[in-house]
Amino acid sequence: MLLLRRLNRVRIASPYSVRLLSVKPISNVDDAKFRSQEEEDQSSYDQKTVCEALTCYSNDWQKALEFFNWVERESGFRHTTETFNRVIDILGKYFEFEISWALINRMIGNTESVPNHVTFRIVFKRYVTAHLVQEAIDAYDKLDDFNLRDETSFYNLVDALCEHKHVVEAEELCFGKNVIGNGFSVSNTKIHNLILRGWSKLGWWGKCKEYWKKMDTEGVTKDLFSYSIYMDIMCKSGKPWKAVKLYKEMKSRRMKLDVVAYNTVIRAIGASQGVEFGIRVFREMRERGCEPNVATHNTIIKLLCEDGRMRDAYRMLDEMPKRGCQPDSITYMCLFSRLEKPSEILSLFGRMIRSGVRPKMDTYVMLMRKFERWGFLQPVLYVWKTMKESGDTPDSAAYNAVIDALIQKGMLDMAREYEEEMIERGLSPRRRPELVEKSLDETLVCRE
């Protein structure tokens, strides 16, 4: 990306002490041509471009924050609520909550970047992910200061707790001794749905079944989302035929299914009765006026791949854009998982990049691991190079994949270089006897 290349140019020209989190202008870059070109292209620094650039630094909070400050300082870009939310999410991922709150305070008073429900949904999520439950609740208590203490924020808090395996605390918050006094009513059905989904996240299938029956006992009205969640639970617990039974119950009650419910039904019927039955439901949903989304197509493609029908899966991939549904990284991962020839994988990977689909870090790691298992180093390095050229910052899993591939081929010196790079970035490498032994040998040689 042009924007990232310009930041890198400034980074090279500026000493680290000046760059890191500085709010002062970088004064030692006096390339007139560079500055005039930058002034000319300032209009290209829109919200979408800045958000995409921040996403590239999602695995390096210091670079993300450096870029966030740089684009405002050097180009005059005015940050929006969305760009603030993006960098706050990255900071929270690395537990930099003090800096996150400093940015939230910066947002106040600026009409273009006022904190919103998404801002604090991110804060809740990051606190709970770090198992700082009380801090998440304290953040909710502060929402009066932002005029955001309402039922939406309460749902976001409960959802964050349930999503990240703190269902017991969520249940206590809603129905126990520590019930929060909100001054507004919340939907009993929605709260129960969130908690039911929370138990499913933990994989406590017995507790899910118990809670489903409890909803009936307590007279909680079950809606479309309740059934969608429980059908998903049945699929994940290895009982897809029970999900199909629920689907028939929903039809008998004349419940109008949405795309999420249909996606779950297709997965359940495909797993229990075969891909052809899944395709029948796919056609049915279109006939009933429910337009399939990317996840629907991904489900069908995955079922086709699992059934060994790769040609049909590729045909579905070709048809998606014609139906106004662009493939995403998950679409391609379904296909990658079943391909067995390096040439086929690299060809599809090239198609993915050319079509404008940005691989996720999981995609890069999956491909590098697959090539490593087959003993192919060059494709691993090619995927790594593509990742770096795309501006994506590797995470621990990506580093470990390339290091393991290098060790497998006996290239210990290069593997050690990547390990040192990991450490410099604050990432913890896995202990590898091969590299430890080499380090000891080098120490003994030096002493001799």
C-alpha positions, 0 to 999 in steps of 0.5 A: 500500500502506498500509504504504508510505504510512505510511513516506512520512508519516514520511519527510516529517516527518523530516529526511534526515540522521535518516532515512538508514540511522539506527538511532535512533528518529525522535523528531520525529513526534508525531502521536498519532492516527497512532501509535495507528492504527499500534499498532492495525494492527501485526498487519498487518505480516507477513512477506509484506507486508514482502517485498512492500514491499521488492520495490517498492523493488528499484530503490532500495537506500537506500529499501529499507534505510530501509524495512527499518529503519523497519518494525522500529523503528516497528512492532516487526516482527521480521525473518525470514530471508526479509525479510533475504534480500530486502533483501540481494538489493537491496543486492547489486544495487547492489554494497553488499556491505559493508552486506550482510555487516553484515546477515548478521552481524546475522542470526546468533544470532536463531532467526527470521533465521538465514542459510540456503542462500538467503542465500548463493545471493544473495551468490554471484549478486550477486558473480558478476553484478558479475564479482567471481568471487574474492569469490564463492569467498571467500564460499563459503570462509567458510561453515564459520562458518555450518555451511553449507559443503555440497554444496547451497552448492557447487551454488549457487556453480557455478550462479551462475557458470554463470548469469552467464557465468563458465562457464570459471571454474566448469569450472576450479573443478570439474575444473581445477587450482583444484578446491575440496577440499570433504570431500563428494561431488557429483553428476557428472551435476548438475555437468555439467548446470550447466556445459552450461546455462552454455554455453547462457547464453553462446549458444555452441551449438558448445561446447554440442554439444561438451560434450554429446558429451563427457558421453557420452565420459566416461561421464556419466549423462544424466538428465531435466534433461540432456535438458531443457537440451539440448532448450532449447539446440536450440530457442534455436539455431534447431533445434527439430526436433532438440529433437523428436527428443530428445523421441522418444528420451526416450520410447523410453527410457521416461523420465518427463517432468516439467513443465519437459521438457514445456514445452520440448517444447511450445515445440519442437513448436509452433515446428517443426510448428505450434501444433496439435501443441503443443496435442496435447502439452499434452493428452498431458501432462495425460493422463499425470498431469503437471499444466501450470503457468503456464509451460506455459499461457504457452507455448501462449498465446505460440504462439497469439498468434504464429499470430494466434489471439488469440481462442483466446489470450484463451480460454486466459487465461480458463481458467487460473484455472478450472484452478487456474493463475493468470496472471502478468505473462509471460502478459499480456506474451505478449498485449501483444506482439501487440495493435495497438490502444491501447484493447485494450492499456489494457483488458487492462492494466486487467484485469491490475491488477484481477485482482491480477497485479503488472506487472514493470518489464519490463511497464511499459517494454514498454507505454510503448515500444509507445505511444511508437512509435505516437506516443501520449503520454497512455497512456505517462503513464497507465502511468507513473502506474499504476506509481508508484501501485502503489509500484514504483520505476522503473529506468533503462529506465522513465525512458528510456522516458518521457523519449523519449516526452516528447521525441518530443512536444517537451516538453523541460522535462518531459523534463529534469525526469525526467532530473534525477530520474534523476540524483538517484537515482544513475541514469545517463541516456542522452545526448540531443542535444535536452536537451544543446542546450537546456541550452547555450541556457539557459546562454548566455541566463543569461550574456547 
